[in-house]
Amino acid sequence: MTSDALITFVILGATIALFVSDRLRLDAVAMLSLLALTLTGVAPLEVALSGFSNPAVLMIAGLFVIGAAITETGVADWLGRRLDRVAGTSETSVITAVMCATALVSAFMSSTGTVAILLPIVGSIATRRRLAPARLLMPLAFGAHLGSNLTLISTPPNLLVSDALRDAGHAPFHFFSFLVPGLAALVVGVAYVALVGRRALPVGEVLDVSTRSLSQGELAAEYGLREALARVRIMAGSTLVGRTIAQANLRAAHGITIIGVDRGGEPMRVLPHTVLAAGDQLGVLGSDADLAAFVSGFSLAKLAHAASFALPPEESLAEVVLPRRSRLVGRTLRDLGFRDRYRANVLAARRVESGHPVCHTATALRDLKLAAGDTLLIKGRRKYLRNLHDDRANIVLVAEPDAAPGVILDRRRALGTVSITLVMLVVMAFAWLPNVIAVLLAAVALVTSQCVRPAEVYRSVNWESIVLIAGLIPLALALDRTGAAQLLVAAVEHQLQGAGPTLVLALCMAITSALGMVLSNTATAVLVAPIAIRLAGAFGIAPEPLLMGVAFGASAAFASPIASPVNVLVMTPGSYRFAHFLQVGLPLQLLVLTTAVIVIPLVHPF
């Protein structure tokens, strides 16, 4: 083993360890790896920076822009809401419809974006069908993963293995190269979840509703606000009379949060400049001690227990969840200035602790350090709550009670987006232009035709993913240049002497899937793809089936809630525990990988 190969192995091990520890951002780890390769002399400067000019990286950036146009014009939301018409009434038919529709959308945009869009829609379907959200949200996530195997642009690993194939001197994968094995995996996966796997899903709680939509009172009850909410009346001699809510400074100074103000039977908006008057009834949250001090200190009359408190028509409650890579994670509401940022107040938070959902309310909420998967109950004006859709990278809307039916669809821009996207797909399907050029042309056309706002373009790109891929490509190249990859392949070849190509494919997929449980699917694909190329050469088989197996293994993120941001999104809203993902997802993962091992060689022979 050369010194460069040894250094590369050390950097690879340190990179994987940092990924698993989750102490640093993924893109920061990738950049540290790049810098280590450069400073140790293992990778020359042109190799270290080659990732930023890689066609796959540019193509992924363009696809983020296309996904933003599909989302912003309402196309994805419109498609999602068609689910309600075809979902049927039985649980089996609803699960089947949700998974198939999710897979269809996920075939053309990121799985995380797909779930972020469909999460509140599927929640509404669960309510209307009298199903617990836990019965549908995990199938929603799994449908997104299965859709990642349908087209070349479904997910970054597909693009990365295609790029590795091209770099090895072979023809890259075409747009529909993944379709046949992807459809087989989708059919097997949907059939398993709808017929067998659903029996292991948690029963959950079905909302007792008489209407077709979730009410604010029911959502508040899920967070324990019915028990925590108190109602007080401002007496004539109270020092609150004539003061604004901002001047009273109740939350910071007294630990009291005002939820609503009722004046003469009419609910009023709770604003900093709202002037309090004698006779006003306040709906408030706070600990028992803080409430007792509040009532006595401000000459208030405590009224009978309030099960709910009416809000003005323009205000509503909403439930949101924090994705795994949200910038809100690790910070407190006080640090974030949440109210100023989102123009909404957080009333309660719920997270899974020791396998069970726990709600946090009152003053402790301000200093609660937010974690990935936390769901927050917030209150604000409806128009500001709708703006949450613009920040799906950091906060995802799960449910908005009493939301108006229908969807805002900008017909002109939506038609332009669909037309440009279809032209791009046709060009890619017939290989009339290089894939990266087709995607970049489509992205530019969407911007110049105003189908996506220029301000949204840079915000839509997940720069963490872009830097992650560009930063890890030099490490993958170093494995090849220094002979480290050859050493790994030689070790595998020694252990598998005389083995057939099917066993090699199965082993390659198993290793990729195992790494994908602790690393991101993108990082896994970048690191394993060059090794798969070498394995193919060592065993004298075609590289196409092994690289496609790497893509399938990287996207098989079913058995762990931390294997993918998609699983994190649904974990708390569905009240899932790690065991639920293991019970439902592990058999599914084995089924999908087995199906791929059988079908991939039929499409791409060894």
C-alpha positions in Angstrom: 0.0 0.0 0.0 1.4 3.4 -1.0 1.5 6.3 1.4 -1.1 8.2 -0.7 -3.4 5.2 -0.6 -3.0 5.1 3.2 -3.7 8.8 3.6 -6.8 8.4 1.4 -8.1 5.6 3.6 -7.5 7.7 6.7 -9.4 10.7 5.1 -12.2 8.4 4.0 -12.5 6.9 7.5 -12.5 10.3 9.1 -15.1 11.6 6.6 -17.5 8.6 7.3 -17.0 9.1 11.1 -17.9 12.8 10.9 -21.0 11.9 8.7 -22.1 9.3 11.3 -21.5 11.6 14.3 -23.7 14.3 12.7 -21.7 17.0 14.6 -21.0 19.0 11.5 -23.1 19.9 8.4 -22.6 17.4 5.5 -21.3 20.1 3.2 -18.7 21.2 5.8 -17.5 17.6 6.2 -17.2 17.3 2.4 -15.1 20.5 2.2 -12.9 19.3 5.0 -12.3 16.2 3.1 -11.4 18.2 -0.1 -9.0 20.4 1.8 -7.3 17.4 3.5 -6.8 15.8 0.2 -5.2 19.0 -1.2 -3.1 19.9 1.8 -1.6 16.3 2.0 -0.8 16.4 -1.7 -3.0 13.4 -2.5 -5.1 15.4 -4.9 -3.7 18.1 -7.2 -5.6 21.4 -7.3 -7.3 20.7 -10.6 -8.6 17.3 -9.2 -9.7 18.9 -5.9 -11.8 21.5 -7.7 -13.1 19.1 -10.4 -16.3 18.4 -8.6 -17.6 22.0 -9.1 -17.4 21.6 -12.9 -18.8 18.1 -12.9 -21.9 17.8 -15.2 -23.9 15.9 -12.6 -23.5 18.8 -10.1 -24.6 21.4 -12.6 -27.5 19.2 -13.7 -28.7 18.7 -10.1 -28.6 22.5 -9.6 -30.8 23.0 -12.7 -33.2 20.3 -11.5 -33.7 22.2 -8.3 -34.9 25.2 -10.3 -37.3 23.1 -12.4 -38.7 21.6 -9.1 -39.2 25.2 -7.8 -41.2 26.1 -10.9 -43.4 23.0 -10.5 -44.0 23.9 -6.9 -44.4 27.7 -7.2 -46.9 27.6 -10.0 -49.1 25.1 -8.1 -48.7 22.2 -10.5 -47.4 19.8 -7.9 -50.1 20.9 -5.4 -52.8 20.5 -8.0 -51.6 17.0 -8.9 -51.5 16.1 -5.2 -55.1 17.3 -4.6 -56.3 15.0 -7.4 -55.5 12.2 -5.0 -58.8 12.8 -3.1 -60.8 11.9 -6.2 -59.1 8.5 -6.8 -58.1 7.4 -3.3 -61.1 5.3 -2.7 -62.6 4.6 0.7 -60.8 1.5 2.0 -57.4 1.8 3.8 -55.8 -0.5 1.2 -57.0 1.6 -1.7 -56.0 4.9 0.0 -52.5 3.6 0.7 -52.1 2.3 -2.8 -53.2 5.7 -4.3 -51.0 7.7 -2.0 -47.9 5.6 -2.7 -48.4 5.6 -6.5 -49.2 9.3 -6.8 -46.2 10.1 -4.6 -43.9 7.9 -6.7 -45.2 9.7 -9.8 -44.3 13.1 -8.5 -41.1 12.0 -7.0 -40.0 10.6 -10.4 -39.6 14.2 -11.6 -38.6 16.2 -8.5 -36.8 15.6 -5.2 -38.3 13.1 -2.8 -38.0 15.6 0.1 -39.8 18.3 -1.9 -42.5 15.8 -2.9 -43.3 14.8 0.7 -43.2 18.5 1.8 -45.9 19.3 -0.8 -48.0 16.2 -0.1 -47.8 16.1 3.7 -50.7 18.4 4.4 -52.7 17.0 1.5 -52.3 13.4 2.7 -53.1 14.5 6.3 -56.4 15.9 5.0 -57.2 12.7 3.2 -56.6 10.8 6.4 -59.0 13.0 8.2 -61.7 12.7 5.5 -61.4 8.9 5.4 -61.4 8.6 9.2 -57.9 7.2 9.2 -55.1 8.0 11.7 -52.3 10.0 10.0 -49.9 7.2 11.1 -51.6 4.9 8.6 -50.7 7.1 5.6 -47.6 9.1 6.4 -45.1 6.3 6.4 -46.5 5.0 3.1 -46.2 8.5 1.8 -42.5 8.6 2.6 -41.9 5.1 1.2 -43.7 6.0 -2.0 -41.3 8.9 -2.5 -38.3 6.6 -2.1 -39.7 4.1 -4.6 -40.4 6.9 -7.1 -36.7 7.8 -6.9 -35.9 4.7 -9.0 -38.1 5.5 -12.0 -36.2 8.1 -14.0 -32.6 9.4 -14.4 -33.5 12.7 -12.8 -35.4 11.3 -9.8 -32.6 11.5 -7.4 -28.9 12.6 -7.3 -27.5 9.0 -7.0 -29.0 8.1 -10.4 -27.2 11.1 -12.0 -24.0 10.3 -10.1 -23.8 6.6 -11.2 -24.6 7.7 -14.8 -21.8 10.2 -14.7 -19.4 7.5 -13.3 -20.4 5.3 -16.2 -19.6 8.0 -18.7 -16.2 8.7 -17.0 -15.3 5.1 -17.3 -15.7 5.3 -21.0 -19.2 3.7 -21.3 -22.4 5.2 -22.6 -24.2 6.9 -19.7 -27.7 5.8 -18.6 -30.6 7.2 -20.6 -33.6 8.9 -19.1 -35.7 5.7 -18.8 -32.9 3.3 -18.1 -34.2 2.9 -14.6 -37.9 2.6 -15.5 -38.3 -1.2 -15.8 -36.5 -2.2 -12.5 -38.0 0.9 -10.9 -41.5 -0.1 -11.8 -40.9 -3.7 -10.6 -39.7 -2.4 -7.3 -42.7 0.0 -7.1 -45.2 -2.7 -7.7 -43.6 -5.0 -5.1 -43.3 -2.2 -2.6 -46.8 -0.9 -2.9 -48.3 -4.4 -2.8 -46.3 -5.2 0.3 -47.2 -2.0 2.2 -50.9 -2.0 1.2 -51.5 -5.7 1.9 -48.9 -6.8 4.5 -46.8 -3.9 5.9 -49.8 -1.8 6.9 -50.6 -4.4 9.6 -47.4 -3.3 11.4 -48.2 0.4 11.1 -49.2 2.0 14.5 -53.0 2.3 15.0 -52.7 5.9 15.9 -55.6 8.2 16.8 -58.5 8.9 14.5 -59.9 12.4 14.9 -63.6 12.4 15.8 -64.8 14.8 13.2 -68.2 15.5 11.7 -67.0 17.8 9.1 -64.6 17.3 6.1 -61.7 19.3 7.5 -59.7 19.4 10.7 -60.8 22.1 13.1 -58.6 24.4 15.1 -60.0 22.9 18.4 -59.1 19.4 17.4 -55.5 20.4 16.5 -55.2 22.3 19.7 -56.4 19.3 21.6 -53.6 17.1 20.0 -51.1 19.4 21.7 -52.8 19.5 25.1 -53.9 23.1 24.8 -57.4 22.4 26.0 -56.0 21.5 29.4 -53.4 24.3 29.4 -55.6 27.1 28.1 -57.0 29.5 30.8 -59.6 32.3 30.4 -59.4 35.5 32.4 -61.3 38.8 32.4 -59.7 42.2 32.8 -61.4 44.1 35.6 -61.9 47.8 35.7 -59.1 48.5 38.1 -56.5 46.4 36.3 -53.2 47.9 35.4 -53.6 46.3 32.0 -56.4 48.7 31.0 -55.2 51.2 28.4 -51.9 49.4 27.8 -50.9 47.6 24.6 -49.9 44.0 24.6 -46.3 45.1 23.8 -46.2 47.4 26.7 -47.5 44.7 29.1 -44.6 42.5 28.0 -46.4 39.5 29.5 -44.5 36.7 27.8 -41.0 37.9 28.7 -41.7 39.3 32.1 -44.4 37.1 33.4 -44.3 33.8 31.4 -47.8 34.4 30.0 -48.7 34.0 26.3 -52.0 35.6 25.1 -53.7 33.4 22.6 -56.8 35.4 21.9 -58.7 38.5 23.0 -62.5 38.5 23.1 -64.2 42.0 23.3 -67.9 42.0 23.6 -68.2 38.5 22.0 -66.0 39.5 19.0 -62.5 37.9 18.7 -59.7 40.4 18.1 -56.3 40.0 16.6 -53.5 39.7 19.1 -51.0 42.3 17.9 -48.3 44.2 19.8 -50.2 47.5 19.4 -53.6 46.0 20.5 -54.8 48.1 23.4 -56.4 46.2 26.2 -59.7 47.4 27.8 -61.8 46.6 30.9 -64.1 43.7 30.2 -61.8 42.0 27.7 -61.6 38.3 28.0 -58.1 36.8 27.4 -57.2 33.3 26.4 -53.8 32.7 28.0 -51.1 30.0 28.4 -48.7 29.7 31.3 -47.7 27.5 34.2 -50.0 27.2 37.2 -47.7 29.4 39.3 -47.4 32.1 36.5 -51.1 32.1 36.0 -51.8 32.6 39.7 -49.3 35.4 39.9 -50.7 37.0 36.7 -54.3 36.9 38.0 -53.5 38.4 41.4 -50.9 40.9 40.2 -53.1 42.5 37.5 -56.5 42.4 39.2 -58.0 39.8 36.8 -60.9 37.4 37.3 -60.3 33.8 36.3 -63.2 32.4 34.4 -64.3 28.8 34.0 -61.9 26.4 32.2 -61.8 27.2 28.5 -61.7 24.2 26.2 -61.1 26.5 23.2 -60.8 30.2 22.3 -62.2 31.7 19.1 -59.7 33.4 16.8 -60.5 36.2 14.3 -61.5 34.9 10.8 -58.2 36.0 9.3 -56.1 34.0 11.8 -55.6 30.3 12.2 -53.6 27.6 13.8 -51.2 25.5 11.8 -48.9 22.5 12.4 -45.4 22.5 11.0 -42.4 20.1 11.1 -38.7 20.8 11.0 -36.7 18.8 8.3 -33.5 17.2 9.2 -31.3 19.9 7.7 -33.4 22.8 8.7 -31.4 25.9 9.8 -33.8 26.1 12.8 -32.5 22.9 14.3 -30.3 23.3 17.3 -31.5 26.8 18.1 -34.2 28.2 20.4 -37.3 30.2 19.5 -35.8 33.1 21.5 -32.5 33.0 19.4 -34.4 32.7 16.1 -36.8 35.5 16.6 -39.4 33.1 15.3 -42.3 35.6 15.5 -40.4 38.3 13.5 -39.2 35.7 11.0 -42.5 34.0 10.2 -45.0 36.4 11.7 -46.5 33.7 13.8 -46.4 32.6 17.5 -45.4 29.1 18.6 -48.0 27.8 21.1 -46.7 24.3 21.6 -44.1 21.8 20.4 -44.2 18.1 20.2 -41.3 15.7 19.8 -40.7 11.9 20.2 -38.8 11.3 23.4 -38.0 7.7 24.6 -40.3 6.4 21.8 -43.3 8.5 22.8 -44.6 11.9 21.7 -44.2 14.6 24.3 -45.7 18.1 24.2 -44.0 21.3 25.5 -46.0 24.4 26.2 -45.8 27.6 28.2 -42.6 29.5 29.1 -40.2 26.6 28.8 -41.0 26.6 25.1 -39.0 29.8 24.5 -35.7 28.1 25.6 -36.4 24.7 24.1 -33.6 23.7 21.7 -35.4 22.7 18.5 -34.5 19.3 16.9 -35.1 17.7 13.6 -38.6 16.1 13.4 -40.1 18.5 16.0 -43.7 19.6 15.2 -44.8 23.0 16.2 -48.3 24.4 16.7 -48.3 28.0 15.5 -50.8 30.8 15.3 -50.8 33.6 12.8 -52.6 35.3 9.9 -53.7 32.9 7.2 -51.8 34.8 4.5 -48.6 34.5 6.4 -49.1 30.8 7.1 -49.5 30.2 3.4 -46.1 31.9 2.9 -44.5 28.9 4.9 -44.6 27.0 1.6 -41.8 29.3 0.4 -39.4 28.0 3.1 -39.8 24.2 2.8 -36.1 23.7 3.3 -36.4 24.9 7.0 -40.1 24.4 7.9 -42.8 22.3 6.3 -46.5 22.8 6.8 -48.2 19.7 8.0 -51.8 20.9 8.6 -53.8 24.1 8.4 -57.2 23.6 10.1 -60.3 24.8 8.3 -58.1 25.6 5.3 -60.0 26.8 2.2 -60.5 23.9 -0.3 -58.8 24.0 -3.6 -55.4 25.2 -4.7 -54.0 28.4 -6.1 -52.9 27.5 -9.7 -51.4 30.1 -11.9 -52.7 28.7 -15.1 -50.4 30.7 -17.5 -47.2 30.0 -15.6 -48.3 26.4 -14.9 -48.9 25.8 -18.6 -45.5 27.2 -19.4 -43.8 25.1 -16.7 -45.5 21.9 -17.9 -44.6 22.6 -21.5 -41.0 23.4 -20.9 -40.6 20.4 -18.6 -42.2 18.1 -21.2 -39.9 19.4 -23.9 -36.9 18.8 -21.6 -38.0 15.2 -20.9 -38.5 14.5 -24.6 -35.0 15.9 -25.5 -33.5 13.8 -22.7 -35.4 10.6 -23.6 -34.2 10.8 -27.3 -30.7 12.0 -26.3 -30.9 14.9 -28.7 -28.7 17.0 -26.4 -26.4 16.1 -23.4 -28.6 15.8 -20.3 -26.9 18.6 -18.5 -27.5 21.0 -21.5 -31.2 20.0 -21.7 -31.7 20.6 -18.0 -29.9 24.0 -18.0 -31.8 25.1 -21.1 -35.1 24.2 -19.3 -34.0 26.0 -16.2 -33.1 29.2 -18.1 -36.3 29.0 -20.1 -38.4 28.8 -16.9 -36.6 31.9 -15.5 -36.8 34.0 -18.7 -40.5 33.1 -19.2 -41.1 34.1 -15.5 -42.5 30.7 -14.7 -40.2 30.9 -11.6 -39.3 34.1 -9.9 -35.7 35.1 -10.2 -35.5 35.6 -6.5 -36.7 32.0 -6.0 -34.0 30.6 -8.3 -31.0 30.7 -5.9 -33.2 30.1 -2.9 -34.6 26.9 -4.5 -31.2 25.3 -4.9 -30.2 23.1 -2.0 -26.6 24.4 -1.8 -25.7 21.9 0.9 -26.3 19.1 -1.5 -24.4 20.8 -4.3 -21.3 21.5 -2.1 -21.6 18.0 -0.6 -21.4 16.3 -4.1 -18.7 18.6 -5.4 -16.6 18.2 -2.3 -16.8 14.4 -2.3 -16.1 13.8 -5.9 -12.3 14.5 -5.3 -12.3 11.8 -2.6 -13.9 9.3 -5.0 -11.2 10.2 -7.6 -8.5 9.9 -5.0 -9.6 6.4 -4.2 -9.1 5.5 -7.8 -5.9 7.5 -8.5 -4.0 6.2 -5.4 -4.9 2.6 -5.8 -7.1 2.5 -2.7 -10.1 1.4 -4.7 -8.1 -1.4 -6.2 -7.1 -2.7 -2.8 -10.7 -2.8 -1.7 -11.7 -4.6 -4.9 -8.9 -7.1 -4.5 -10.1 -7.8 -0.9 -13.7 -8.4 -2.2 -12.4 -10.5 -5.1 -10.4 -12.7 -2.7 -13.5 -13.3 -0.6 -15.7 -14.0 -3.6 -13.5 -16.3 -5.6 -15.6 -18.2 -8.1 -18.8 -16.2 -7.3 -21.2 -15.5 -10.0 -22.1 -11.9 -11.2 -25.5 -12.0 -9.4 -23.8 -12.5 -6.0 -21.4 -9.6 -6.8 -24.4 -7.4 -7.7 -26.2 -8.5 -4.5 -23.1 -7.7 -2.3 -22.6 -4.3 -4.0 -26.2 -3.4 -3.3 -26.1 -4.7 0.3 -23.0 -2.6 1.0 -24.5 0.5 -0.5 -27.8 0.0 1.4 -25.9 -0.5 4.7 -23.8 2.7 4.1 -27.0 4.6 3.1 -28.4 3.9 6.6 -25.8 6.1 8.2 -24.7 8.4 5.3 -26.8 10.4 2.9 -27.7 8.6 -0.3 -25.7 11.2 -2.3 -22.5 10.6 -0.3 -23.0 6.9 -0.5 -23.4 6.9 -4.3 -20.3 9.2 -4.8 -18.1 6.9 -2.7 -19.3 3.5 -3.9 -19.7 4.2 -7.6 -16.0 4.1 -8.5 -15.5 0.9 -6.4 -18.4 -0.7 -8.4 -16.6 0.2 -11.6 -13.5 -1.5 -10.4 -15.4 -4.6 -9.2 -17.0 -4.9 -12.6 -13.5 -4.9 -14.2 -12.1 -7.4 -11.7 -14.9 -9.9 -12.3 -15.1 -9.4 -16.0 -18.7 -8.2 -16.0 -20.5 -5.1 -17.4 -20.5 -2.1 -15.1 -24.1 -1.0 -15.9 -25.9 -3.5 -13.6 -23.5 -2.8 -10.7 -23.9 0.9 -10.9 -27.7 0.7 -11.2 -27.5 -1.5 -8.1 -25.6 1.2 -6.3 -28.3 3.7 -7.2 -31.1 1.4 -6.0 -29.2 0.6 -2.8 -28.6 4.2 -2.0 -32.3 5.1 -2.4 -33.5 2.1 -0.3 -33.9 4.2 2.9 -36.8 2.4 4.5 -35.6 0.7 7.7 -34.5 3.8 9.7 -36.0 7.2 10.5 -32.6 8.9 10.2 -31.7 7.3 6.8 -33.4 10.1 4.9 -34.8 13.6 5.5 -38.1 12.2 4.1 -38.4 9.8 7.0 -37.6 12.6 9.5 -40.4 14.7 8.0 -43.1 12.1 8.8 -41.8 10.7 12.0 -43.3 13.1 14.5 -46.6 13.9 12.6 -47.1 10.2 12.4 -46.0 9.5 16.0 -43.6 6.9 14.7 -40.9 5.2 16.7 -37.7 3.7 15.4 -39.3 0.2 15.8 -42.1 1.1 13.4 -39.6 1.9 10.6 -37.7 -1.3 11.4 -40.9 -3.5 11.4 -42.4 -2.0 8.2 -39.3 -0.8 6.4 -36.8 -3.6 6.9 -38.9 -6.3 5.0 -39.6 -3.7 2.4 -35.9 -2.9 2.0 -35.1 -6.5 1.6 -37.9 -7.0 -0.9 -36.9 -4.0 -3.0 -33.3 -5.0 -3.1 -34.1 -8.6 -4.0 -36.4 -7.4 -6.8 -33.7 -5.2 -8.1 -31.2 -8.0 -8.1 -33.5 -10.1 -10.1 -34.8 -7.5 -12.6 -31.7 -5.3 -13.2 -29.7 -8.1 -15.1 -32.7 -8.7 -17.3 -32.6 -5.1 -18.5 -28.8 -4.6 -18.3 -27.1 -8.0 -18.8 -23.8 -8.8 -17.1 
